[in-house]
């Protein structure tokens, strides 16, 4: 910040000196005001190149910083796209796993229901057989009771 203020002040000073020299040249008092213009020429001869060098270096630093910023932006965008891609893949995998789990749960549910139905049928058949056996035993007892009582 201080360098830019210094450069701006120096430019204003140089423009003022240059304008004053032009005015003196037009008025014909150039030689009379040699003492006034002498520092300008010394400044121009020795400091002007350094001043332009400083400005060029600053311009190059600023350009380099802008290039770094653009490169960082591009890298950040690339990382963002990679992140979004990975996130999409993870979400898709999660959906697939949930779907597989639901399918497996439905299959297990059907298997459990079928097994329960089969067990219930088997139990019903055994109970029917037991009832038939008890019924035939009861008939047998009734026949023996009725044949003995006669």
Secondary structure, DSSP 8 states (H G I E B T S, - for coil): -HHHHHHHHHHHHHHHHHHHHHHHHHHT-TTTTHHHHHHHHHIIIIIHHHHHHHHHHHHHHHHHHHHHHHHHHHHHHHHHHHHHHHHHHHHHHHHHHHHHHHHHHHHHHHHHHHHHHHHHHHHHHHHHHHHHHHHHHHHHHHHHHHHHH-
